[in-house]
Amino acid sequence: MDTVREKIFPEDPLVAYQSAKLGIWAFLATEVLLFGGLFVTYTVFRIKYPAMFHDGHMKLDRTVGAINTVVLICSSLSVALGIAAIRQGKVRVLRTCLLLTVACGATFLCVKYFEWSKHLAEGIGPGTDIFFSLYYMMTGLHGLHVIGGMAALSTMYVLAGRGRFSAEYHTPVEITGIYWHFVDLVWIYLFPMLYLIG
């Protein structure tokens, strides 16, 4: 294991850690551009068609959106607790926190599935109007990021069970945690923009 790690990160451990963090932040910068473009598009059309966007906004369930917001905030807390635990070498606590975080992600997706199903049953689909086209596009893209984050967290869970992480080496866990916080942060923007600002 150490030999493989040395081949991948031949530098000083601190340099390797900083390089990994720089890499994830560079990746997230491209993600910000992606979602930022959608946010700008939403704002432009909302200014142009205020009545349409108000009507669409009124069809969304604030309670459902709030529940999903609380779920993702809890998931950010659990992943942060997991990172704090592995910094102290507490692998079992890390695994428990990762499992809780994945469960929160699954809960979020289940709630979103039932919300979408309700809209589709009412005949409100992606092609209904500009508001719902953007709504499905943004929440769908965010949902894909949640799935990607769950896959990464599950990988960390398995690797932790194999003894790959310790107080001395846990960079992949921290990088995955940063990504998950970003996914949660995107929803923190989506929730008020879609559900609260009418």
One Martini backbone bead per residue (centre of mass of N, CA, C, O) as a GRO file, in nm:
protein
  198
    1MET     BB    1   0.060   0.061  -0.023
    2ASP     BB    2   0.302   0.258   0.015
    3THR     BB    3   0.420   0.218  -0.268
    4VAL     BB    4   0.180   0.326  -0.425
    5ARG     BB    5   0.170   0.603  -0.290
    6GLU     BB    6   0.460   0.690  -0.375
    7LYS     BB    7   0.401   0.683  -0.681
    8ILE     BB    8   0.177   0.900  -0.671
    9PHE     BB    9   0.322   1.045  -0.396
   10PRO     BB   10   0.654   1.139  -0.386
   11GLU     BB   11   0.618   1.349  -0.196
   12ASP     BB   12   0.551   1.517   0.046
   13PRO     BB   13   0.271   1.483   0.230
   14LEU     BB   14   0.198   1.787   0.233
   15VAL     BB   15   0.220   1.831  -0.072
   16ALA     BB   16   0.011   1.618  -0.153
   17TYR     BB   17  -0.225   1.747  -0.002
   18GLN     BB   18  -0.215   2.025  -0.146
   19SER     BB   19  -0.250   1.912  -0.433
   20ALA     BB   20  -0.525   1.782  -0.390
   21LYS     BB   21  -0.673   2.042  -0.309
   22LEU     BB   22  -0.616   2.194  -0.568
   23GLY     BB   23  -0.764   1.995  -0.753
   24ILE     BB   24  -1.053   2.020  -0.630
   25TRP     BB   25  -1.078   2.329  -0.668
   26ALA     BB   26  -1.050   2.327  -0.974
   27PHE     BB   27  -1.294   2.149  -1.026
   28LEU     BB   28  -1.504   2.332  -0.875
   29ALA     BB   29  -1.473   2.575  -1.063
   30THR     BB   30  -1.619   2.435  -1.302
   31GLU     BB   31  -1.884   2.390  -1.146
   32VAL     BB   32  -1.949   2.686  -1.097
   33LEU     BB   33  -1.978   2.757  -1.396
   34LEU     BB   34  -2.211   2.570  -1.454
   35PHE     BB   35  -2.415   2.674  -1.236
   36GLY     BB   36  -2.382   2.975  -1.296
   37GLY     BB   37  -2.511   2.967  -1.577
   38LEU     BB   38  -2.789   2.873  -1.475
   39PHE     BB   39  -2.843   3.108  -1.280
   40VAL     BB   40  -2.835   3.329  -1.496
   41THR     BB   41  -3.056   3.218  -1.675
   42TYR     BB   42  -3.277   3.228  -1.464
   43THR     BB   43  -3.264   3.534  -1.409
   44VAL     BB   44  -3.326   3.638  -1.691
   45PHE     BB   45  -3.607   3.492  -1.723
   46ARG     BB   46  -3.737   3.607  -1.465
   47ILE     BB   47  -3.733   3.902  -1.566
   48LYS     BB   48  -3.892   3.846  -1.836
   49TYR     BB   49  -4.097   3.614  -1.669
   50PRO     BB   50  -4.252   3.668  -1.384
   51ALA     BB   51  -4.528   3.519  -1.398
   52MET     BB   52  -4.427   3.234  -1.471
   53PHE     BB   53  -4.235   3.204  -1.222
   54HIS     BB   54  -4.451   3.240  -1.008
   55ASP     BB   55  -4.634   3.003  -1.087
   56GLY     BB   56  -4.418   2.783  -1.062
   57HIS     BB   57  -4.339   2.835  -0.767
   58MET     BB   58  -4.633   2.769  -0.649
   59LYS     BB   59  -4.604   2.447  -0.731
   60LEU     BB   60  -4.412   2.426  -0.505
   61ASP     BB   61  -4.291   2.252  -0.219
   62ARG     BB   62  -4.155   2.383   0.062
   63THR     BB   63  -4.143   2.143   0.254
   64VAL     BB   64  -3.978   1.956   0.075
   65GLY     BB   65  -3.738   2.148   0.041
   66ALA     BB   66  -3.675   2.171   0.347
   67ILE     BB   67  -3.619   1.876   0.403
   68ASN     BB   68  -3.378   1.854   0.205
   69THR     BB   69  -3.208   2.067   0.345
   70VAL     BB   70  -3.177   1.925   0.617
   71VAL     BB   71  -3.052   1.666   0.510
   72LEU     BB   72  -2.792   1.804   0.388
   73ILE     BB   73  -2.692   1.936   0.646
   74CYS     BB   74  -2.657   1.668   0.798
   75SER     BB   75  -2.449   1.554   0.594
   76SER     BB   76  -2.231   1.766   0.647
   77LEU     BB   77  -2.195   1.700   0.944
   78SER     BB   78  -2.116   1.398   0.916
   79VAL     BB   79  -1.862   1.442   0.738
   80ALA     BB   80  -1.715   1.627   0.937
   81LEU     BB   81  -1.703   1.419   1.168
   82GLY     BB   82  -1.542   1.208   1.009
   83ILE     BB   83  -1.289   1.380   0.964
   84ALA     BB   84  -1.231   1.434   1.262
   85ALA     BB   85  -1.194   1.133   1.334
   86ILE     BB   86  -0.955   1.054   1.140
   87ARG     BB   87  -0.754   1.259   1.264
   88GLN     BB   88  -0.773   1.052   1.531
   89GLY     BB   89  -0.807   0.744   1.417
   90LYS     BB   90  -1.136   0.696   1.385
   91VAL     BB   91  -1.264   0.464   1.184
   92ARG     BB   92  -1.546   0.383   1.290
   93VAL     BB   93  -1.662   0.669   1.292
   94LEU     BB   94  -1.621   0.727   0.998
   95ARG     BB   95  -1.804   0.500   0.886
   96THR     BB   96  -2.061   0.599   1.020
   97CYS     BB   97  -2.066   0.880   0.886
   98LEU     BB   98  -2.068   0.783   0.592
   99LEU     BB   99  -2.331   0.624   0.614
  100LEU     BB  100  -2.508   0.868   0.692
  101THR     BB  101  -2.450   1.034   0.438
  102VAL     BB  102  -2.561   0.834   0.232
  103ALA     BB  103  -2.845   0.824   0.355
  104CYS     BB  104  -2.907   1.122   0.303
  105GLY     BB  105  -2.877   1.109  -0.003
  106ALA     BB  106  -3.103   0.899  -0.045
  107THR     BB  107  -3.328   1.067   0.078
  108PHE     BB  108  -3.314   1.301  -0.115
  109LEU     BB  109  -3.378   1.135  -0.373
  110CYS     BB  110  -3.652   1.026  -0.283
  111VAL     BB  111  -3.793   1.295  -0.248
  112LYS     BB  112  -3.741   1.391  -0.539
  113TYR     BB  113  -3.892   1.162  -0.679
  114PHE     BB  114  -4.176   1.224  -0.558
  115GLU     BB  115  -4.190   1.511  -0.661
  116TRP     BB  116  -4.166   1.452  -0.960
  117SER     BB  117  -4.402   1.252  -0.981
  118LYS     BB  118  -4.619   1.457  -0.908
  119HIS     BB  119  -4.574   1.650  -1.141
  120LEU     BB  120  -4.610   1.444  -1.374
  121ALA     BB  121  -4.903   1.363  -1.291
  122GLU     BB  122  -4.990   1.680  -1.345
  123GLY     BB  123  -4.828   1.764  -1.622
  124ILE     BB  124  -4.531   1.854  -1.508
  125GLY     BB  125  -4.277   1.913  -1.719
  126PRO     BB  126  -3.995   2.014  -1.886
  127GLY     BB  127  -4.203   2.140  -2.129
  128THR     BB  128  -4.402   2.344  -2.005
  129ASP     BB  129  -4.169   2.560  -1.933
  130ILE     BB  130  -3.905   2.746  -1.847
  131PHE     BB  131  -3.908   2.693  -1.548
  132PHE     BB  132  -3.926   2.372  -1.560
  133SER     BB  133  -3.680   2.331  -1.732
  134LEU     BB  134  -3.483   2.449  -1.520
  135TYR     BB  135  -3.566   2.281  -1.280
  136TYR     BB  136  -3.491   2.000  -1.397
  137MET     BB  137  -3.201   2.066  -1.474
  138MET     BB  138  -3.089   2.154  -1.192
  139THR     BB  139  -3.193   1.915  -1.015
  140GLY     BB  140  -3.075   1.691  -1.194
  141LEU     BB  141  -2.778   1.775  -1.180
  142HIS     BB  142  -2.764   1.761  -0.875
  143GLY     BB  143  -2.842   1.462  -0.850
  144LEU     BB  144  -2.587   1.357  -0.995
  145HIS     BB  145  -2.394   1.468  -0.778
  146VAL     BB  146  -2.504   1.302  -0.548
  147ILE     BB  147  -2.437   1.028  -0.669
  148GLY     BB  148  -2.133   1.079  -0.692
  149GLY     BB  149  -2.090   1.128  -0.388
  150MET     BB  150  -2.192   0.851  -0.291
  151ALA     BB  151  -1.979   0.686  -0.439
  152ALA     BB  152  -1.734   0.813  -0.296
  153LEU     BB  153  -1.823   0.750  -0.003
  154SER     BB  154  -1.839   0.443  -0.041
  155THR     BB  155  -1.541   0.407  -0.106
  156MET     BB  156  -1.438   0.515   0.165
  157TYR     BB  157  -1.576   0.298   0.336
  158VAL     BB  158  -1.425   0.057   0.221
  159LEU     BB  159  -1.132   0.157   0.268
  160ALA     BB  160  -1.160   0.188   0.572
  161GLY     BB  161  -1.218  -0.121   0.619
  162ARG     BB  162  -0.910  -0.180   0.496
  163GLY     BB  163  -0.707   0.036   0.633
  164ARG     BB  164  -0.625   0.308   0.456
  165PHE     BB  165  -0.682   0.486   0.712
  166SER     BB  166  -0.552   0.764   0.912
  167ALA     BB  167  -0.413   1.015   1.089
  168GLU     BB  168  -0.183   1.037   0.860
  169TYR     BB  169  -0.396   0.911   0.631
  170HIS     BB  170  -0.686   1.111   0.461
  171THR     BB  171  -0.720   1.270   0.192
  172PRO     BB  172  -0.965   1.141   0.037
  173VAL     BB  173  -1.172   1.218   0.251
  174GLU     BB  174  -1.141   1.525   0.234
  175ILE     BB  175  -1.202   1.555  -0.068
  176THR     BB  176  -1.485   1.432  -0.054
  177GLY     BB  177  -1.595   1.637   0.151
  178ILE     BB  178  -1.569   1.886  -0.026
  179TYR     BB  179  -1.759   1.791  -0.246
  180TRP     BB  180  -2.011   1.756  -0.064
  181HIS     BB  181  -2.029   2.052   0.025
  182PHE     BB  182  -2.083   2.158  -0.257
  183VAL     BB  183  -2.346   2.011  -0.311
  184ASP     BB  184  -2.493   2.145  -0.073
  185LEU     BB  185  -2.451   2.441  -0.161
  186VAL     BB  186  -2.617   2.433  -0.418
  187TRP     BB  187  -2.887   2.382  -0.270
  188ILE     BB  188  -2.884   2.647  -0.104
  189TYR     BB  189  -2.946   2.800  -0.373
  190LEU     BB  190  -3.191   2.649  -0.495
  191PHE     BB  191  -3.409   2.668  -0.281
  192PRO     BB  192  -3.471   2.980  -0.281
  193MET     BB  193  -3.491   3.021  -0.590
  194LEU     BB  194  -3.739   2.811  -0.628
  195TYR     BB  195  -3.918   2.817  -0.339
  196LEU     BB  196  -3.907   3.132  -0.212
  197ILE     BB  197  -3.875   3.311  -0.473
  198GLY     BB  198  -4.163   3.475  -0.620
   0.00000   0.00000   0.00000
